[in-house]
Amino acid sequence: GGPPITKADLFSMGLTGGSGSAARRQALLKRLELPEHLTTGGMLEALNLLYDRESLCRLLEEEQI
């Protein structure tokens, strides 16, 4: 893997802090079969176990999340 995913990455990917970010987060968590009520920190931890920044970007693109 590459560099770890950060909270700033989640923001720039539209997963936090923006209009529609909650819906995108829900869609991502559902797609990854993760609990829907994970905190941002919990989601970040899980994402870093599963992906690096590049592969997460690719997933979001491919799944149109």
PDBQT receptor file of N, H, CA, C and O in Angstrom, charges set to zero:
ATOM      1  N   GLY A   1       0.774  -1.219   0.000  1.00  0.00    +0.000 N 
ATOM      2  CA  GLY A   1       0.000   0.000   0.000  1.00  0.00    +0.000 C 
ATOM      3  C   GLY A   1       0.803   1.264   0.000  1.00  0.00    +0.000 C 
ATOM      4  O   GLY A   1       1.994   1.296   0.309  1.00  0.00    +0.000 OA
ATOM      5  N   GLY A   2       0.107   2.285  -0.355  1.00  0.00    +0.000 N 
ATOM      6  H   GLY A   2      -0.861   2.259  -0.607  1.00  0.00    +0.000 HD
ATOM      7  CA  GLY A   2       0.697   3.612  -0.377  1.00  0.00    +0.000 C 
ATOM      8  C   GLY A   2       0.492   4.305   0.954  1.00  0.00    +0.000 C 
ATOM      9  O   GLY A   2       0.369   3.648   1.988  1.00  0.00    +0.000 OA
ATOM     10  N   PRO A   3       0.454   5.634   0.935  1.00  0.00    +0.000 N 
ATOM     11  CA  PRO A   3       0.265   6.383   2.173  1.00  0.00    +0.000 C 
ATOM     12  C   PRO A   3      -1.111   6.102   2.773  1.00  0.00    +0.000 C 
ATOM     13  O   PRO A   3      -2.056   5.818   2.036  1.00  0.00    +0.000 OA
ATOM     14  N   PRO A   4      -1.236   6.177   4.096  1.00  0.00    +0.000 N 
ATOM     15  CA  PRO A   4      -2.532   5.903   4.717  1.00  0.00    +0.000 C 
ATOM     16  C   PRO A   4      -3.566   6.957   4.328  1.00  0.00    +0.000 C 
ATOM     17  O   PRO A   4      -3.233   8.086   3.969  1.00  0.00    +0.000 OA
ATOM     18  N   ILE A   5      -4.811   6.555   4.410  1.00  0.00    +0.000 N 
ATOM     19  H   ILE A   5      -5.081   5.637   4.702  1.00  0.00    +0.000 HD
ATOM     20  CA  ILE A   5      -5.921   7.461   4.139  1.00  0.00    +0.000 C 
ATOM     21  C   ILE A   5      -6.099   8.337   5.383  1.00  0.00    +0.000 C 
ATOM     22  O   ILE A   5      -6.057   7.842   6.509  1.00  0.00    +0.000 OA
ATOM     23  N   THR A   6      -6.296   9.628   5.172  1.00  0.00    +0.000 N 
ATOM     24  H   THR A   6      -6.330  10.030   4.258  1.00  0.00    +0.000 HD
ATOM     25  CA  THR A   6      -6.442  10.565   6.284  1.00  0.00    +0.000 C 
ATOM     26  C   THR A   6      -7.839  11.186   6.280  1.00  0.00    +0.000 C 
ATOM     27  O   THR A   6      -8.603  11.011   5.330  1.00  0.00    +0.000 OA
ATOM     28  N   LYS A   7      -8.162  11.907   7.343  1.00  0.00    +0.000 N 
ATOM     29  H   LYS A   7      -7.542  12.049   8.115  1.00  0.00    +0.000 HD
ATOM     30  CA  LYS A   7      -9.451  12.617   7.393  1.00  0.00    +0.000 C 
ATOM     31  C   LYS A   7      -9.530  13.649   6.275  1.00  0.00    +0.000 C 
ATOM     32  O   LYS A   7     -10.604  13.897   5.727  1.00  0.00    +0.000 OA
ATOM     33  N   ALA A   8      -8.385  14.255   5.936  1.00  0.00    +0.000 N 
ATOM     34  H   ALA A   8      -7.512  14.054   6.382  1.00  0.00    +0.000 HD
ATOM     35  CA  ALA A   8      -8.356  15.226   4.831  1.00  0.00    +0.000 C 
ATOM     36  C   ALA A   8      -8.720  14.536   3.516  1.00  0.00    +0.000 C 
ATOM     37  O   ALA A   8      -9.403  15.121   2.676  1.00  0.00    +0.000 OA
ATOM     38  N   ASP A   9      -8.262  13.281   3.335  1.00  0.00    +0.000 N 
ATOM     39  H   ASP A   9      -7.708  12.805   4.018  1.00  0.00    +0.000 HD
ATOM     40  CA  ASP A   9      -8.616  12.523   2.128  1.00  0.00    +0.000 C 
ATOM     41  C   ASP A   9     -10.118  12.286   2.078  1.00  0.00    +0.000 C 
ATOM     42  O   ASP A   9     -10.747  12.455   1.033  1.00  0.00    +0.000 OA
ATOM     43  N   LEU A  10     -10.695  11.892   3.221  1.00  0.00    +0.000 N 
ATOM     44  H   LEU A  10     -10.185  11.755   4.070  1.00  0.00    +0.000 HD
ATOM     45  CA  LEU A  10     -12.135  11.637   3.259  1.00  0.00    +0.000 C 
ATOM     46  C   LEU A  10     -12.905  12.889   2.857  1.00  0.00    +0.000 C 
ATOM     47  O   LEU A  10     -13.906  12.817   2.146  1.00  0.00    +0.000 OA
ATOM     48  N   PHE A  11     -12.421  14.034   3.325  1.00  0.00    +0.000 N 
ATOM     49  H   PHE A  11     -11.607  14.092   3.903  1.00  0.00    +0.000 HD
ATOM     50  CA  PHE A  11     -13.057  15.306   2.975  1.00  0.00    +0.000 C 
ATOM     51  C   PHE A  11     -12.930  15.559   1.476  1.00  0.00    +0.000 C 
ATOM     52  O   PHE A  11     -13.911  15.904   0.816  1.00  0.00    +0.000 OA
ATOM     53  N   SER A  12     -11.724  15.387   0.938  1.00  0.00    +0.000 N 
ATOM     54  H   SER A  12     -10.927  15.106   1.473  1.00  0.00    +0.000 HD
ATOM     55  CA  SER A  12     -11.512  15.672  -0.489  1.00  0.00    +0.000 C 
ATOM     56  C   SER A  12     -12.236  14.668  -1.383  1.00  0.00    +0.000 C 
ATOM     57  O   SER A  12     -12.541  14.971  -2.536  1.00  0.00    +0.000 OA
ATOM     58  N   MET A  13     -12.514  13.474  -0.855  1.00  0.00    +0.000 N 
ATOM     59  H   MET A  13     -12.267  13.227   0.082  1.00  0.00    +0.000 HD
ATOM     60  CA  MET A  13     -13.273  12.466  -1.613  1.00  0.00    +0.000 C 
ATOM     61  C   MET A  13     -14.778  12.671  -1.458  1.00  0.00    +0.000 C 
ATOM     62  O   MET A  13     -15.580  11.922  -2.017  1.00  0.00    +0.000 OA
ATOM     63  N   GLY A  14     -15.150  13.699  -0.691  1.00  0.00    +0.000 N 
ATOM     64  H   GLY A  14     -14.499  14.308  -0.237  1.00  0.00    +0.000 HD
ATOM     65  CA  GLY A  14     -16.572  13.991  -0.523  1.00  0.00    +0.000 C 
ATOM     66  C   GLY A  14     -17.279  13.082   0.470  1.00  0.00    +0.000 C 
ATOM     67  O   GLY A  14     -18.505  12.971   0.449  1.00  0.00    +0.000 OA
ATOM     68  N   LEU A  15     -16.506  12.425   1.347  1.00  0.00    +0.000 N 
ATOM     69  H   LEU A  15     -15.510  12.515   1.364  1.00  0.00    +0.000 HD
ATOM     70  CA  LEU A  15     -17.108  11.507   2.304  1.00  0.00    +0.000 C 
ATOM     71  C   LEU A  15     -17.377  12.155   3.662  1.00  0.00    +0.000 C 
ATOM     72  O   LEU A  15     -18.065  11.575   4.503  1.00  0.00    +0.000 OA
ATOM     73  N   THR A  16     -16.836  13.355   3.877  1.00  0.00    +0.000 N 
ATOM     74  H   THR A  16     -16.277  13.826   3.194  1.00  0.00    +0.000 HD
ATOM     75  CA  THR A  16     -17.121  14.083   5.116  1.00  0.00    +0.000 C 
ATOM     76  C   THR A  16     -17.260  15.559   4.816  1.00  0.00    +0.000 C 
ATOM     77  O   THR A  16     -16.680  16.076   3.861  1.00  0.00    +0.000 OA
ATOM     78  N   GLY A  17     -18.039  16.228   5.648  1.00  0.00    +0.000 N 
ATOM     79  H   GLY A  17     -18.510  15.808   6.424  1.00  0.00    +0.000 HD
ATOM     80  CA  GLY A  17     -18.058  17.678   5.671  1.00  0.00    +0.000 C 
ATOM     81  C   GLY A  17     -18.694  18.390   4.495  1.00  0.00    +0.000 C 
ATOM     82  O   GLY A  17     -18.565  19.608   4.373  1.00  0.00    +0.000 OA
ATOM     83  N   GLY A  18     -19.373  17.666   3.632  1.00  0.00    +0.000 N 
ATOM     84  H   GLY A  18     -19.478  16.676   3.731  1.00  0.00    +0.000 HD
ATOM     85  CA  GLY A  18     -19.962  18.348   2.487  1.00  0.00    +0.000 C 
ATOM     86  C   GLY A  18     -21.411  17.964   2.295  1.00  0.00    +0.000 C 
ATOM     87  O   GLY A  18     -21.945  17.099   2.990  1.00  0.00    +0.000 OA
ATOM     88  N   SER A  19     -22.031  18.618   1.349  1.00  0.00    +0.000 N 
ATOM     89  H   SER A  19     -21.598  19.321   0.785  1.00  0.00    +0.000 HD
ATOM     90  CA  SER A  19     -23.404  18.300   1.009  1.00  0.00    +0.000 C 
ATOM     91  C   SER A  19     -23.435  16.905   0.381  1.00  0.00    +0.000 C 
ATOM     92  O   SER A  19     -22.713  16.638  -0.580  1.00  0.00    +0.000 OA
ATOM     93  N   GLY A  20     -24.262  16.024   0.920  1.00  0.00    +0.000 N 
ATOM     94  H   GLY A  20     -24.848  16.240   1.701  1.00  0.00    +0.000 HD
ATOM     95  CA  GLY A  20     -24.345  14.670   0.382  1.00  0.00    +0.000 C 
ATOM     96  C   GLY A  20     -23.285  13.719   0.901  1.00  0.00    +0.000 C 
ATOM     97  O   GLY A  20     -23.262  12.550   0.516  1.00  0.00    +0.000 OA
ATOM     98  N   SER A  21     -22.400  14.205   1.778  1.00  0.00    +0.000 N 
ATOM     99  H   SER A  21     -22.419  15.155   2.090  1.00  0.00    +0.000 HD
ATOM    100  CA  SER A  21     -21.321  13.326   2.243  1.00  0.00    +0.000 C 
ATOM    101  C   SER A  21     -21.853  12.172   3.092  1.00  0.00    +0.000 C 
ATOM    102  O   SER A  21     -21.316  11.066   3.031  1.00  0.00    +0.000 OA
ATOM    103  N   ALA A  22     -22.892  12.412   3.876  1.00  0.00    +0.000 N 
ATOM    104  H   ALA A  22     -23.328  13.311   3.926  1.00  0.00    +0.000 HD
ATOM    105  CA  ALA A  22     -23.455  11.339   4.707  1.00  0.00    +0.000 C 
ATOM    106  C   ALA A  22     -23.992  10.215   3.826  1.00  0.00    +0.000 C 
ATOM    107  O   ALA A  22     -23.793   9.038   4.125  1.00  0.00    +0.000 OA
ATOM    108  N   ALA A  23     -24.666  10.575   2.752  1.00  0.00    +0.000 N 
ATOM    109  H   ALA A  23     -24.828  11.531   2.509  1.00  0.00    +0.000 HD
ATOM    110  CA  ALA A  23     -25.221   9.569   1.833  1.00  0.00    +0.000 C 
ATOM    111  C   ALA A  23     -24.096   8.787   1.149  1.00  0.00    +0.000 C 
ATOM    112  O   ALA A  23     -24.206   7.576   0.962  1.00  0.00    +0.000 OA
ATOM    113  N   ARG A  24     -23.026   9.474   0.780  1.00  0.00    +0.000 N 
ATOM    114  H   ARG A  24     -22.936  10.458   0.932  1.00  0.00    +0.000 HD
ATOM    115  CA  ARG A  24     -21.889   8.792   0.143  1.00  0.00    +0.000 C 
ATOM    116  C   ARG A  24     -21.231   7.826   1.123  1.00  0.00    +0.000 C 
ATOM    117  O   ARG A  24     -20.850   6.712   0.764  1.00  0.00    +0.000 OA
ATOM    118  N   ARG A  25     -21.106   8.286   2.382  1.00  0.00    +0.000 N 
ATOM    119  H   ARG A  25     -21.415   9.191   2.674  1.00  0.00    +0.000 HD
ATOM    120  CA  ARG A  25     -20.532   7.424   3.412  1.00  0.00    +0.000 C 
ATOM    121  C   ARG A  25     -21.380   6.172   3.599  1.00  0.00    +0.000 C 
ATOM    122  O   ARG A  25     -20.852   5.062   3.670  1.00  0.00    +0.000 OA
ATOM    123  N   GLN A  26     -22.700   6.355   3.679  1.00  0.00    +0.000 N 
ATOM    124  H   GLN A  26     -23.129   7.257   3.622  1.00  0.00    +0.000 HD
ATOM    125  CA  GLN A  26     -23.604   5.209   3.842  1.00  0.00    +0.000 C 
ATOM    126  C   GLN A  26     -23.450   4.240   2.674  1.00  0.00    +0.000 C 
ATOM    127  O   GLN A  26     -23.396   3.026   2.870  1.00  0.00    +0.000 OA
ATOM    128  N   ALA A  27     -23.380   4.780   1.460  1.00  0.00    +0.000 N 
ATOM    129  H   ALA A  27     -23.425   5.766   1.301  1.00  0.00    +0.000 HD
ATOM    130  CA  ALA A  27     -23.249   3.942   0.266  1.00  0.00    +0.000 C 
ATOM    131  C   ALA A  27     -21.939   3.152   0.308  1.00  0.00    +0.000 C 
ATOM    132  O   ALA A  27     -21.906   1.971  -0.040  1.00  0.00    +0.000 OA
ATOM    133  N   LEU A  28     -20.867   3.809   0.734  1.00  0.00    +0.000 N 
ATOM    134  H   LEU A  28     -20.894   4.768   1.017  1.00  0.00    +0.000 HD
ATOM    135  CA  LEU A  28     -19.567   3.148   0.815  1.00  0.00    +0.000 C 
ATOM    136  C   LEU A  28     -19.589   2.055   1.881  1.00  0.00    +0.000 C 
ATOM    137  O   LEU A  28     -19.135   0.937   1.634  1.00  0.00    +0.000 OA
ATOM    138  N   LEU A  29     -20.114   2.373   3.059  1.00  0.00    +0.000 N 
ATOM    139  H   LEU A  29     -20.483   3.280   3.259  1.00  0.00    +0.000 HD
ATOM    140  CA  LEU A  29     -20.165   1.390   4.141  1.00  0.00    +0.000 C 
ATOM    141  C   LEU A  29     -21.005   0.184   3.736  1.00  0.00    +0.000 C 
ATOM    142  O   LEU A  29     -20.649  -0.957   4.030  1.00  0.00    +0.000 OA
ATOM    143  N   LYS A  30     -22.115   0.443   3.063  1.00  0.00    +0.000 N 
ATOM    144  H   LYS A  30     -22.404   1.370   2.824  1.00  0.00    +0.000 HD
ATOM    145  CA  LYS A  30     -22.982  -0.645   2.607  1.00  0.00    +0.000 C 
ATOM    146  C   LYS A  30     -22.239  -1.518   1.593  1.00  0.00    +0.000 C 
ATOM    147  O   LYS A  30     -22.273  -2.746   1.673  1.00  0.00    +0.000 OA
ATOM    148  N   ARG A  31     -21.571  -0.869   0.644  1.00  0.00    +0.000 N 
ATOM    149  H   ARG A  31     -21.543   0.128   0.580  1.00  0.00    +0.000 HD
ATOM    150  CA  ARG A  31     -20.815  -1.572  -0.400  1.00  0.00    +0.000 C 
ATOM    151  C   ARG A  31     -19.725  -2.455   0.215  1.00  0.00    +0.000 C 
ATOM    152  O   ARG A  31     -19.443  -3.542  -0.290  1.00  0.00    +0.000 OA
ATOM    153  N   LEU A  32     -19.115  -1.985   1.305  1.00  0.00    +0.000 N 
ATOM    154  H   LEU A  32     -19.343  -1.102   1.715  1.00  0.00    +0.000 HD
ATOM    155  CA  LEU A  32     -18.033  -2.722   1.949  1.00  0.00    +0.000 C 
ATOM    156  C   LEU A  32     -18.542  -3.664   3.044  1.00  0.00    +0.000 C 
ATOM    157  O   LEU A  32     -17.763  -4.345   3.711  1.00  0.00    +0.000 OA
ATOM    158  N   GLU A  33     -19.873  -3.687   3.212  1.00  0.00    +0.000 N 
ATOM    159  H   GLU A  33     -20.506  -3.135   2.670  1.00  0.00    +0.000 HD
ATOM    160  CA  GLU A  33     -20.506  -4.524   4.229  1.00  0.00    +0.000 C 
ATOM    161  C   GLU A  33     -19.978  -4.209   5.626  1.00  0.00    +0.000 C 
ATOM    162  O   GLU A  33     -19.728  -5.104   6.434  1.00  0.00    +0.000 OA
ATOM    163  N   LEU A  34     -19.817  -2.927   5.884  1.00  0.00    +0.000 N 
ATOM    164  H   LEU A  34     -20.019  -2.201   5.228  1.00  0.00    +0.000 HD
ATOM    165  CA  LEU A  34     -19.398  -2.448   7.203  1.00  0.00    +0.000 C 
ATOM    166  C   LEU A  34     -20.623  -1.890   7.924  1.00  0.00    +0.000 C 
ATOM    167  O   LEU A  34     -21.600  -1.510   7.278  1.00  0.00    +0.000 OA
ATOM    168  N   PRO A  35     -20.580  -1.838   9.266  1.00  0.00    +0.000 N 
ATOM    169  CA  PRO A  35     -21.729  -1.286  10.006  1.00  0.00    +0.000 C 
ATOM    170  C   PRO A  35     -22.036   0.142   9.558  1.00  0.00    +0.000 C 
ATOM    171  O   PRO A  35     -21.127   0.956   9.400  1.00  0.00    +0.000 OA
ATOM    172  N   GLU A  36     -23.304   0.437   9.356  1.00  0.00    +0.000 N 
ATOM    173  H   GLU A  36     -24.043  -0.225   9.485  1.00  0.00    +0.000 HD
ATOM    174  CA  GLU A  36     -23.692   1.743   8.808  1.00  0.00    +0.000 C 
ATOM    175  C   GLU A  36     -23.480   2.892   9.782  1.00  0.00    +0.000 C 
ATOM    176  O   GLU A  36     -23.455   4.051   9.369  1.00  0.00    +0.000 OA
ATOM    177  N   HIS A  37     -23.328   2.594  11.066  1.00  0.00    +0.000 N 
ATOM    178  H   HIS A  37     -23.348   1.652  11.402  1.00  0.00    +0.000 HD
ATOM    179  CA  HIS A  37     -23.218   3.677  12.041  1.00  0.00    +0.000 C 
ATOM    180  C   HIS A  37     -21.803   3.854  12.566  1.00  0.00    +0.000 C 
ATOM    181  O   HIS A  37     -21.604   4.357  13.672  1.00  0.00    +0.000 OA
ATOM    182  N   LEU A  38     -20.827   3.444  11.778  1.00  0.00    +0.000 N 
ATOM    183  H   LEU A  38     -20.989   3.036  10.880  1.00  0.00    +0.000 HD
ATOM    184  CA  LEU A  38     -19.432   3.653  12.170  1.00  0.00    +0.000 C 
ATOM    185  C   LEU A  38     -19.158   5.150  12.290  1.00  0.00    +0.000 C 
ATOM    186  O   LEU A  38     -19.668   5.950  11.505  1.00  0.00    +0.000 OA
ATOM    187  N   THR A  39     -18.355   5.515  13.272  1.00  0.00    +0.000 N 
ATOM    188  H   THR A  39     -17.941   4.865  13.909  1.00  0.00    +0.000 HD
ATOM    189  CA  THR A  39     -17.905   6.905  13.356  1.00  0.00    +0.000 C 
ATOM    190  C   THR A  39     -16.912   7.154  12.213  1.00  0.00    +0.000 C 
ATOM    191  O   THR A  39     -16.417   6.219  11.583  1.00  0.00    +0.000 OA
ATOM    192  N   THR A  40     -16.641   8.408  11.970  1.00  0.00    +0.000 N 
ATOM    193  H   THR A  40     -17.042   9.167  12.481  1.00  0.00    +0.000 HD
ATOM    194  CA  THR A  40     -15.651   8.738  10.936  1.00  0.00    +0.000 C 
ATOM    195  C   THR A  40     -14.310   8.089  11.267  1.00  0.00    +0.000 C 
ATOM    196  O   THR A  40     -13.640   7.545  10.390  1.00  0.00    +0.000 OA
ATOM    197  N   GLY A  41     -13.923   8.153  12.549  1.00  0.00    +0.000 N 
ATOM    198  H   GLY A  41     -14.467   8.596  13.262  1.00  0.00    +0.000 HD
ATOM    199  CA  GLY A  41     -12.661   7.531  12.966  1.00  0.00    +0.000 C 
ATOM    200  C   GLY A  41     -12.665   6.032  12.750  1.00  0.00    +0.000 C 
ATOM    201  O   GLY A  41     -11.675   5.457  12.297  1.00  0.00    +0.000 OA
ATOM    202  N   GLY A  42     -13.787   5.398  13.077  1.00  0.00    +0.000 N 
ATOM    203  H   GLY A  42     -14.591   5.865  13.445  1.00  0.00    +0.000 HD
ATOM    204  CA  GLY A  42     -13.913   3.951  12.881  1.00  0.00    +0.000 C 
ATOM    205  C   GLY A  42     -13.869   3.578  11.410  1.00  0.00    +0.000 C 
ATOM    206  O   GLY A  42     -13.246   2.590  11.022  1.00  0.00    +0.000 OA
ATOM    207  N   MET A  43     -14.541   4.383  10.599  1.00  0.00    +0.000 N 
ATOM    208  H   MET A  43     -15.047   5.186  10.914  1.00  0.00    +0.000 HD
ATOM    209  CA  MET A  43     -14.539   4.135   9.157  1.00  0.00    +0.000 C 
ATOM    210  C   MET A  43     -13.126   4.306   8.603  1.00  0.00    +0.000 C 
ATOM    211  O   MET A  43     -12.678   3.519   7.770  1.00  0.00    +0.000 OA
ATOM    212  N   LEU A  44     -12.438   5.330   9.069  1.00  0.00    +0.000 N 
ATOM    213  H   LEU A  44     -12.803   5.970   9.746  1.00  0.00    +0.000 HD
ATOM    214  CA  LEU A  44     -11.072   5.597   8.618  1.00  0.00    +0.000 C 
ATOM    215  C   LEU A  44     -10.161   4.413   8.955  1.00  0.00    +0.000 C 
ATOM    216  O   LEU A  44      -9.348   3.984   8.137  1.00  0.00    +0.000 OA
ATOM    217  N   GLU A  45     -10.314   3.905  10.157  1.00  0.00    +0.000 N 
ATOM    218  H   GLU A  45     -10.975   4.254  10.822  1.00  0.00    +0.000 HD
ATOM    219  CA  GLU A  45      -9.519   2.753  10.588  1.00  0.00    +0.000 C 
ATOM    220  C   GLU A  45      -9.794   1.542   9.699  1.00  0.00    +0.000 C 
ATOM    221  O   GLU A  45      -8.867   0.872   9.243  1.00  0.00    +0.000 OA
ATOM    222  N   ALA A  46     -11.071   1.270   9.458  1.00  0.00    +0.000 N 
ATOM    223  H   ALA A  46     -11.824   1.814   9.828  1.00  0.00    +0.000 HD
ATOM    224  CA  ALA A  46     -11.448   0.128   8.614  1.00  0.00    +0.000 C 
ATOM    225  C   ALA A  46     -10.933   0.309   7.190  1.00  0.00    +0.000 C 
ATOM    226  O   ALA A  46     -10.403  -0.630   6.596  1.00  0.00    +0.000 OA
ATOM    227  N   LEU A  47     -11.085   1.509   6.642  1.00  0.00    +0.000 N 
ATOM    228  H   LEU A  47     -11.516   2.272   7.124  1.00  0.00    +0.000 HD
ATOM    229  CA  LEU A  47     -10.628   1.769   5.270  1.00  0.00    +0.000 C 
ATOM    230  C   LEU A  47      -9.125   1.564   5.150  1.00  0.00    +0.000 C 
ATOM    231  O   LEU A  47      -8.644   1.028   4.152  1.00  0.00    +0.000 OA
ATOM    232  N   ASN A  48      -8.382   1.993   6.169  1.00  0.00    +0.000 N 
ATOM    233  H   ASN A  48      -8.773   2.429   6.980  1.00  0.00    +0.000 HD
ATOM    234  CA  ASN A  48      -6.930   1.834   6.118  1.00  0.00    +0.000 C 
ATOM    235  C   ASN A  48      -6.504   0.376   6.220  1.00  0.00    +0.000 C 
ATOM    236  O   ASN A  48      -5.429   0.009   5.745  1.00  0.00    +0.000 OA
ATOM    237  N   LEU A  49      -7.338  -0.460   6.837  1.00  0.00    +0.000 N 
ATOM    238  H   LEU A  49      -8.211  -0.162   7.223  1.00  0.00    +0.000 HD
ATOM    239  CA  LEU A  49      -7.037  -1.898   6.870  1.00  0.00    +0.000 C 
ATOM    240  C   LEU A  49      -7.301  -2.534   5.508  1.00  0.00    +0.000 C 
ATOM    241  O   LEU A  49      -6.625  -3.484   5.112  1.00  0.00    +0.000 OA
ATOM    242  N   LEU A  50      -8.290  -1.999   4.799  1.00  0.00    +0.000 N 
ATOM    243  H   LEU A  50      -8.839  -1.228   5.120  1.00  0.00    +0.000 HD
ATOM    244  CA  LEU A  50      -8.730  -2.619   3.546  1.00  0.00    +0.000 C 
ATOM    245  C   LEU A  50      -8.081  -2.028   2.299  1.00  0.00    +0.000 C 
ATOM    246  O   LEU A  50      -7.863  -2.741   1.319  1.00  0.00    +0.000 OA
ATOM    247  N   TYR A  51      -7.772  -0.742   2.323  1.00  0.00    +0.000 N 
ATOM    248  H   TYR A  51      -7.949  -0.163   3.118  1.00  0.00    +0.000 HD
ATOM    249  CA  TYR A  51      -7.355  -0.027   1.114  1.00  0.00    +0.000 C 
ATOM    250  C   TYR A  51      -6.205   0.908   1.390  1.00  0.00    +0.000 C 
ATOM    251  O   TYR A  51      -5.919   1.257   2.535  1.00  0.00    +0.000 OA
ATOM    252  N   ASP A  52      -5.542   1.311   0.302  1.00  0.00    +0.000 N 
ATOM    253  H   ASP A  52      -5.775   1.027  -0.628  1.00  0.00    +0.000 HD
ATOM    254  CA  ASP A  52      -4.697   2.487   0.387  1.00  0.00    +0.000 C 
ATOM    255  C   ASP A  52      -5.444   3.595  -0.346  1.00  0.00    +0.000 C 
ATOM    256  O   ASP A  52      -6.504   3.359  -0.926  1.00  0.00    +0.000 OA
ATOM    257  N   ARG A  53      -4.896   4.788  -0.319  1.00  0.00    +0.000 N 
ATOM    258  H   ARG A  53      -4.035   4.980   0.152  1.00  0.00    +0.000 HD
ATOM    259  CA  ARG A  53      -5.594   5.953  -0.871  1.00  0.00    +0.000 C 
ATOM    260  C   ARG A  53      -5.992   5.741  -2.339  1.00  0.00    +0.000 C 
ATOM    261  O   ARG A  53      -7.117   6.039  -2.743  1.00  0.00    +0.000 OA
ATOM    262  N   GLU A  54      -5.049   5.222  -3.119  1.00  0.00    +0.000 N 
ATOM    263  H   GLU A  54      -4.136   4.980  -2.791  1.00  0.00    +0.000 HD
ATOM    264  CA  GLU A  54      -5.284   5.050  -4.557  1.00  0.00    +0.000 C 
ATOM    265  C   GLU A  54      -6.404   4.044  -4.834  1.00  0.00    +0.000 C 
ATOM    266  O   GLU A  54      -7.279   4.295  -5.662  1.00  0.00    +0.000 OA
ATOM    267  N   SER A  55      -6.370   2.899  -4.133  1.00  0.00    +0.000 N 
ATOM    268  H   SER A  55      -5.659   2.695  -3.460  1.00  0.00    +0.000 HD
ATOM    269  CA  SER A  55      -7.393   1.886  -4.404  1.00  0.00    +0.000 C 
ATOM    270  C   SER A  55      -8.770   2.328  -3.902  1.00  0.00    +0.000 C 
ATOM    271  O   SER A  55      -9.787   1.938  -4.477  1.00  0.00    +0.000 OA
ATOM    272  N   LEU A  56      -8.816   3.135  -2.839  1.00  0.00    +0.000 N 
ATOM    273  H   LEU A  56      -7.990   3.451  -2.373  1.00  0.00    +0.000 HD
ATOM    274  CA  LEU A  56     -10.100   3.662  -2.382  1.00  0.00    +0.000 C 
ATOM    275  C   LEU A  56     -10.672   4.638  -3.409  1.00  0.00    +0.000 C 
ATOM    276  O   LEU A  56     -11.868   4.605  -3.698  1.00  0.00    +0.000 OA
ATOM    277  N   CYS A  57      -9.830   5.495  -3.955  1.00  0.00    +0.000 N 
ATOM    278  H   CYS A  57      -8.858   5.521  -3.721  1.00  0.00    +0.000 HD
ATOM    279  CA  CYS A  57     -10.277   6.420  -5.007  1.00  0.00    +0.000 C 
ATOM    280  C   CYS A  57     -10.841   5.653  -6.194  1.00  0.00    +0.000 C 
ATOM    281  O   CYS A  57     -11.872   6.022  -6.757  1.00  0.00    +0.000 OA
ATOM    282  N   ARG A  58     -10.154   4.585  -6.562  1.00  0.00    +0.000 N 
ATOM    283  H   ARG A  58      -9.317   4.285  -6.105  1.00  0.00    +0.000 HD
ATOM    284  CA  ARG A  58     -10.593   3.766  -7.687  1.00  0.00    +0.000 C 
ATOM    285  C   ARG A  58     -11.945   3.131  -7.398  1.00  0.00    +0.000 C 
ATOM    286  O   ARG A  58     -12.826   3.117  -8.257  1.00  0.00    +0.000 OA
ATOM    287  N   LEU A  59     -12.108   2.600  -6.176  1.00  0.00    +0.000 N 
ATOM    288  H   LEU A  59     -11.392   2.611  -5.478  1.00  0.00    +0.000 HD
ATOM    289  CA  LEU A  59     -13.377   1.989  -5.792  1.00  0.00    +0.000 C 
ATOM    290  C   LEU A  59     -14.517   3.002  -5.865  1.00  0.00    +0.000 C 
ATOM    291  O   LEU A  59     -15.582   2.705  -6.406  1.00  0.00    +0.000 OA
ATOM    292  N   LEU A  60     -14.291   4.195  -5.321  1.00  0.00    +0.000 N 
ATOM    293  H   LEU A  60     -13.426   4.436  -4.882  1.00  0.00    +0.000 HD
ATOM    294  CA  LEU A  60     -15.335   5.229  -5.329  1.00  0.00    +0.000 C 
ATOM    295  C   LEU A  60     -15.731   5.570  -6.756  1.00  0.00    +0.000 C 
ATOM    296  O   LEU A  60     -16.908   5.783  -7.047  1.00  0.00    +0.000 OA
ATOM    297  N   GLU A  61     -14.745   5.621  -7.645  1.00  0.00    +0.000 N 
ATOM    298  H   GLU A  61     -13.789   5.447  -7.409  1.00  0.00    +0.000 HD
ATOM    299  CA  GLU A  61     -15.005   5.929  -9.052  1.00  0.00    +0.000 C 
ATOM    300  C   GLU A  61     -15.790   4.807  -9.724  1.00  0.00    +0.000 C 
ATOM    301  O   GLU A  61     -16.815   5.043 -10.363  1.00  0.00    +0.000 OA
ATOM    302  N   GLU A  62     -15.290   3.583  -9.569  1.00  0.00    +0.000 N 
ATOM    303  H   GLU A  62     -14.457   3.391  -9.050  1.00  0.00    +0.000 HD
ATOM    304  CA  GLU A  62     -15.913   2.436 -10.232  1.00  0.00    +0.000 C 
ATOM    305  C   GLU A  62     -17.348   2.216  -9.761  1.00  0.00    +0.000 C 
ATOM    306  O   GLU A  62     -18.234   1.902 -10.557  1.00  0.00    +0.000 OA
ATOM    307  N   GLU A  63     -17.563   2.385  -8.464  1.00  0.00    +0.000 N 
ATOM    308  H   GLU A  63     -16.843   2.640  -7.818  1.00  0.00    +0.000 HD
ATOM    309  CA  GLU A  63     -18.889   2.156  -7.886  1.00  0.00    +0.000 C 
ATOM    310  C   GLU A  63     -19.772   3.398  -7.984  1.00  0.00    +0.000 C 
ATOM    311  O   GLU A  63     -20.944   3.362  -7.609  1.00  0.00    +0.000 OA
ATOM    312  N   GLN A  64     -19.212   4.485  -8.486  1.00  0.00    +0.000 N 
ATOM    313  H   GLN A  64     -18.260   4.514  -8.791  1.00  0.00    +0.000 HD
ATOM    314  CA  GLN A  64     -19.899   5.778  -8.587  1.00  0.00    +0.000 C 
ATOM    315  C   GLN A  64     -20.504   6.194  -7.253  1.00  0.00    +0.000 C 
ATOM    316  O   GLN A  64     -21.663   6.602  -7.171  1.00  0.00    +0.000 OA
ATOM    317  N   ILE A  65     -19.696   6.080  -6.223  1.00  0.00    +0.000 N 
ATOM    318  H   ILE A  65     -18.755   5.749  -6.290  1.00  0.00    +0.000 HD
ATOM    319  CA  ILE A  65     -20.116   6.493  -4.873  1.00  0.00    +0.000 C 
ATOM    320  C   ILE A  65     -19.721   7.955  -4.692  1.00  0.00    +0.000 C 
ATOM    321  O   ILE A  65     -19.967   8.535  -3.635  1.00  0.00    +0.000 OA
TER     322      ILE A  65
